[in-house]
Amino acid sequence: MIKFRLVGLSLVLFLASTSLSAQTMQDEIKRQAEYMINGMLDGNIDKLLDHTLPAVIDMGGGRSNMKEAISAMLQQTLDQGFTIDTVYVGDAGEVYPAGDDLHALIPQYLKLGFAQGYIESETSLIAISKDKGEKWYFIDIKQLDESTKSMVLPVINENMVIPEPTEPNMVLFEDE
């Protein structure tokens, strides 16, 4: 009877530590995604690039070219009268093994304001770790066409269902 209790207790402790480990990893994904977003909001493009897949940076012509292009895009957005009103991420989903990598989905919400209203967008980021969950890279599912997908995600766990991208929603203020 004592042996069964010890085995049962060991199993409970193992399952609890596995669940805690997965939750800790999901918390880390969210923390790193928030760090990346805050860097973008603060104008620190390096924080954004630190969490961009090296393959994507290479496709964009290298880190300095990507930094210049992103900075110009953000400035153009502001010059056109848009403001970044809200950006946040939700909780990371289940972590899936995919070859040597780990993958997870994390929702992202963005609201851009402009004089006549706002545009809101909900999307998912794919979180990718190449070092068993220490560092996470992120890519918006809207950036994945078939050729990009096969290049940056050569192995995808069949249990991770990547949602179809949705179109942004524009809300116009009514004239008073």
NORZI-V843202 format. One record per pair of residues at least 6 apart in sequence whose C-alpha atoms are under 6 Angstrom apart, sorted by the first residue. I is the first residue (numbers start at 1). GAP is how many residues later the second one is. D is the distance in Angstrom with one decimal. If there is no record, write none. Layout:
# NORZI-V843202
<<I GAP D> <I GAP D>>
This chain:
# NORZI-V843202
<<26 66 5.2> <36 11 5.4> <36 12 4.8> <39 8 5.1> <40 8 6.0> <51 86 4.4> <52 85 5.2> <52 86 5.8> <53 84 5.5> <57 6 5.8> <60 6 5.7> <81 33 5.9> <82 31 5.4> <82 32 4.8> <83 29 5.5> <83 30 5.0> <84 28 4.7> <85 26 5.5> <85 27 5.5> <85 28 6.0> <86 24 5.6> <86 25 5.0> <87 22 5.6> <87 23 4.5> <88 20 5.8> <88 21 5.4> <89 18 5.5> <89 19 4.3> <90 17 5.2> <92 13 5.9> <92 14 4.4> <93 11 5.8> <93 12 5.4> <94 10 5.9> <95 8 5.6> <95 9 4.7> <96 6 5.5> <96 7 5.1> <98 57 5.6> <98 58 5.3> <98 59 5.0> <101 28 5.6> <101 29 4.8> <102 26 5.7> <102 27 5.1> <103 24 5.5> <103 25 4.7> <104 22 5.8> <104 23 5.1> <105 20 5.7> <105 21 4.7> <105 22 6.0> <106 18 5.5> <106 19 5.2> <107 16 5.9> <107 17 4.3> <108 14 5.8> <108 15 5.3> <108 16 5.6> <109 12 5.8> <109 13 4.6> <110 10 5.6> <110 11 5.2> <111 8 5.6> <111 9 4.3> <112 6 5.5> <112 7 5.2> <116 56 5.6> <116 57 5.6> <117 54 5.5> <117 55 4.3> <117 56 5.0> <118 52 5.9> <118 53 5.4> <119 50 5.5> <119 51 4.3> <120 48 5.7> <120 49 5.3> <121 47 4.5> <124 17 5.9> <125 13 6.0> <125 14 5.3> <125 15 4.4> <125 16 5.8> <126 12 5.5> <126 13 5.4> <127 9 6.0> <127 10 5.6> <127 11 4.7> <128 8 5.4> <128 9 5.1> <129 6 5.8> <129 7 4.7> <142 23 5.8>>
